[in-house]
Amino acid sequence: MDSIAIPAPRTYKFSDQLKLILPHIAFWIFRSLLFYRSLMLDGLVEFFWYHLVWLLPVEILAVYFTAYLLVPKLLLEKKYWWFVISVILSGAFFVIAVRLIRYEIIYPEVFQRGLRRPLWYFPSMFNHTIDLYSFVFLFSGVRVFQSWIKDQKRRQELEKQNLNSELALLRSQINPHFLFNTLNNIDSLVFIDQTKASDAILKLSGIMRYMLYEANTEIVPLEREIEYIMSMVALLKLRLKDPDFIQFEIKGNPGGKEIPPMLLVPFIENAYKHGKKTGKSPGIKFLLDMSDNHITFESSNRYDTQNSLNKDKVGGIGLSNVQRRLKLLYDKHHEFEIEKNKGKFKVRLRIPARPTFS
């Protein structure tokens, strides 16, 4: 019988726990030092130890009750009225508790004279409320800010996942299109030239290897993408009587440059599938120009003007996909132009030599 692996429970290192606790300890040390300084100015240092024993626990309870219960359960859940009511009620409870401790426990011990104002003396209650809830709201504000940061990270992660999913879908729409065209090419070559057909199969094997094992990443080295494209163009040339009918010109050095995988494939597919295969050479032209900062790709082909009203006969679905992909990847950091004039279809793309996305 096969055993079932049970994942080990998650354990927390002492250092991780310490990182969580230290900011809280530092906060309350800071709060106590502020109180100690105010007592020194008033000449009431002996009151400090009573503060640590009796008043500090009440302050801690008020802070964590608000920050870790009311804020996440009410404020962050957008139950604003319930949050306000709960803060008022809990605030009254904690302020009264502070005043009872002061007047019934601390003052009789520290001030033997017993001079004290009434428990419900409003100015003192107001001062104690400000003193206590200034720290409550400070700590709660930090909690709200942390929650906002966490929510922003979660949103960014979701957007990135959605982006990756959409890009994967767009790539999957490109791959079958190219494979169907290539298989049709090889099918035709089998009856014409078996040697060329065998060479085409080898090239297709290399292309499949690239598509399956190297193109499933956000970016690839430009050199590998060029090798893939050249193999693709070579397969297209095998179907043509005049191999010079397709011209591919490369300028510049691809070293150190990167590009999203299979980004240029739709241009080549579109030019071959929808371009006229008759007329003087070259009828289909590609230009890849690489400068230090940009990559420029141009594609041009002749098309039948009688079918110009049919969008698929000229542009094809591949270009609409690549436009969407460019928008997702580069946003405004790219140039994409389509020109259709007097039987000639031309596409120009300009992108950064190094991706601007993560």
URJO-V342789 format. One record per pair of residues at least 12 apart in sequence whose ideal C-beta (glycine too) atoms are under 8 Angstrom apart, sorted by sequence separation. I is the first residue (numbers start at 1). GAP is how many residues later the second one is. D is the distance in Angstrom with one decimal. If there is no record, write none. Layout:
((I/GAP/D) (I/GAP/D))
//
This chain:
((36/12/5.2) (39/12/7.9) (71/12/7.8) (74/12/6.2) (272/12/6.4) (286/12/7.0) (287/12/8.0) (336/12/7.5) (337/12/7.9) (35/13/7.0) (70/13/6.0) (103/13/5.6) (215/13/7.9) (233/13/6.1) (271/13/5.0) (285/13/7.7) (286/13/5.4) (323/13/6.4) (335/13/7.3) (336/13/5.5) (186/14/5.0) (210/14/7.0) (285/14/7.4) (335/14/7.1) (336/14/7.9) (185/15/6.6) (186/15/6.3) (233/15/5.3) (271/15/7.4) (284/15/7.9) (285/15/5.0) (334/15/7.1) (335/15/4.1) (32/16/8.0) (35/16/5.9) (70/16/5.2) (103/16/5.7) (284/16/7.4) (285/16/7.6) (334/16/6.5) (335/16/8.0) (70/17/6.4) (210/17/7.8) (284/17/4.6) (334/17/4.7) (182/18/7.8) (186/18/6.9) (210/18/5.0) (230/18/7.1) (268/18/6.7) (283/18/6.6) (333/18/7.5) (334/18/7.6) (32/19/7.5) (100/19/7.2) (229/19/7.8) (267/19/7.5) (283/19/5.7) (319/19/7.3) (333/19/5.9) (32/20/6.7) (70/20/7.2) (99/20/5.7) (66/21/6.6) (207/21/6.3) (330/21/6.0) (182/22/5.6) (330/22/7.3) (279/23/6.1) (315/23/7.3) (326/23/7.6) (333/23/4.9) (32/24/6.8) (66/24/6.9) (207/24/5.5) (226/24/7.0) (264/24/7.8) (31/25/8.0) (65/25/6.2) (99/25/7.3) (182/25/7.5) (206/25/5.8) (207/25/6.5) (276/25/7.3) (326/25/7.6) (330/25/7.9) (331/25/8.0) (99/26/6.6) (246/26/7.4) (275/26/3.2) (276/26/4.5) (314/26/6.4) (329/26/7.3) (330/26/6.4) (274/27/7.3) (275/27/6.0) (276/27/6.1) (330/27/7.1) (28/28/7.2) (31/28/7.3) (62/28/7.2) (203/28/4.7) (207/28/7.8) (226/28/5.9) (271/28/5.0) (275/28/6.0) (276/28/6.0) (319/28/7.1) (329/28/5.6) (62/29/7.8) (99/29/6.2) (270/29/7.4) (271/29/7.4) (272/29/7.7) (274/29/6.1) (95/30/6.2) (98/30/5.5) (267/30/6.7) (271/30/4.2) (315/30/7.9) (203/31/6.0) (204/31/6.8) (223/31/4.9) (268/31/7.0) (314/31/5.7) (28/32/6.9) (62/32/4.2) (203/32/5.5) (222/32/4.1) (223/32/7.2) (236/32/7.5) (245/32/7.2) (267/32/4.2) (308/32/7.4) (61/33/7.2) (95/33/5.5) (221/33/7.7) (232/33/7.0) (257/33/6.3) (264/33/5.5) (95/34/5.1) (98/34/6.3) (225/34/5.3) (228/34/7.6) (247/34/7.6) (200/35/5.6) (222/35/4.1) (229/35/6.1) (233/35/6.6) (247/35/3.8) (58/36/6.1) (175/36/6.0) (221/36/7.6) (222/36/6.1) (225/36/6.6) (229/36/7.4) (232/36/6.1) (236/36/5.2) (245/36/4.7) (246/36/6.7) (249/36/7.5) (251/36/7.3) (252/36/8.0) (254/36/5.7) (259/36/6.5) (95/37/6.3) (221/37/6.1) (222/37/5.1) (225/37/7.7) (240/37/6.9) (244/37/4.5) (245/37/6.1) (246/37/7.6) (247/37/7.2) (248/37/8.0) (249/37/7.0) (251/37/7.1) (252/37/5.9) (253/37/6.3) (303/37/7.9) (305/37/7.8) (91/38/6.6) (94/38/6.4) (200/38/5.6) (220/38/6.7) (225/38/7.6) (244/38/6.3) (245/38/5.0) (246/38/4.7) (247/38/4.8) (248/38/4.6) (249/38/5.0) (250/38/5.0) (251/38/4.5) (252/38/3.2) (257/38/6.4) (274/38/7.7) (305/38/4.9) (58/39/5.3) (59/39/7.9) (199/39/7.6) (219/39/4.4) (220/39/6.6) (225/39/7.1) (229/39/6.6) (242/39/5.4) (245/39/6.5) (246/39/7.9) (247/39/7.0) (249/39/7.2) (251/39/6.7) (252/39/6.1) (274/39/5.8) (304/39/7.6) (58/40/5.7) (219/40/6.6) (220/40/7.6) (246/40/7.6) (248/40/7.6) (250/40/7.8) (274/40/5.8) (303/40/6.2) (91/41/7.9) (219/41/5.9) (220/41/4.7) (274/41/7.6) (302/41/5.6) (303/41/7.4) (91/42/6.1) (196/42/5.3) (218/42/6.7) (219/42/7.4) (274/42/5.6) (302/42/5.8) (303/42/5.1) (55/43/6.2) (58/43/6.8) (273/43/6.5) (301/43/7.5) (302/43/7.5) (171/44/7.3) (217/44/6.7) (300/44/6.4) (301/44/5.5) (91/45/8.0) (216/45/7.7) (270/45/7.0) (300/45/6.9) (55/46/6.1) (215/46/3.7) (270/46/4.6) (300/46/4.3) (54/47/4.8) (55/47/7.5) (214/47/7.2) (215/47/5.6) (269/47/7.4) (299/47/7.0) (300/47/7.6) (270/48/5.1) (298/48/7.0) (299/48/4.7) (189/49/6.0) (269/49/5.4) (270/49/5.7) (298/49/7.0) (182/50/7.9) (185/50/5.8) (189/50/7.2) (266/50/7.6) (298/50/5.0) (54/51/6.0) (55/51/7.7) (167/51/7.9) (185/51/7.1) (188/51/6.2) (211/51/7.3) (267/51/7.9) (297/51/7.5) (298/51/7.6) (54/52/6.3) (266/52/3.3) (267/52/7.5) (296/52/7.2) (297/52/4.7) (182/53/5.7) (185/53/6.4) (233/53/7.4) (265/53/7.8) (266/53/5.9) (296/53/7.0) (297/53/7.9) (164/54/7.9) (178/54/7.2) (185/54/5.0) (296/54/4.8) (50/55/7.6) (266/55/6.3) (267/55/7.3) (295/55/7.3) (50/56/4.5) (266/56/4.5) (294/56/5.7) (295/56/5.3) (294/57/6.9) (295/57/7.5) (294/58/6.3) (295/58/5.5) (47/59/6.9) (50/59/7.0) (263/59/6.9) (293/59/6.8) (294/59/5.7) (50/60/6.6) (293/60/5.4) (292/61/6.7) (226/62/7.1) (263/62/7.0) (291/62/7.1) (47/63/5.6) (263/63/7.9) (290/63/7.0) (46/64/6.0) (260/65/7.3) (44/66/7.6) (76/68/7.4) (222/68/7.2) (67/69/7.4) (71/69/5.3) (75/69/7.0) (260/69/5.7) (62/70/6.1) (66/70/5.1) (70/70/7.9) (275/70/7.2) (62/71/7.6) (66/71/8.0) (72/71/7.7) (76/71/5.8) (274/71/7.5) (63/72/6.2) (67/72/5.0) (71/72/5.3) (59/73/6.1) (63/73/5.1) (66/73/7.7) (67/73/4.5) (71/73/6.3) (222/73/7.1) (62/74/5.5) (66/74/5.3) (271/74/7.6) (67/75/7.8) (68/75/7.3) (72/75/7.3) (59/76/6.7) (63/76/4.9) (67/76/4.5) (71/76/7.8) (63/77/7.7) (270/77/7.7) (267/80/5.6) (267/82/7.3) (264/85/7.6) (175/87/7.5) (178/87/6.1) (174/88/5.6) (181/88/6.6) (263/88/7.9) (171/90/7.2) (171/91/6.1) (174/91/5.6) (178/91/5.9) (181/91/7.6) (174/92/6.1) (177/92/6.2) (181/92/6.7) (259/92/7.4) (167/93/7.9) (174/95/7.9) (258/95/7.8) (260/95/7.2) (257/96/4.6) (258/96/6.0) (259/96/7.8) (256/97/7.9) (257/97/6.8) (258/97/5.9) (31/104/6.0) (27/112/7.0) (219/136/5.4) (218/137/7.5) (218/139/7.4) (177/140/8.0) (177/141/6.4) (173/144/7.7) (174/144/6.8) (174/147/6.6) (173/148/5.5) (170/151/5.2) (170/152/8.0) (170/154/6.3) (170/155/4.8) (166/158/7.9) (167/158/6.4) (170/158/7.9) (167/161/6.1) (166/162/6.2) (167/162/7.3) (163/165/5.7))
//
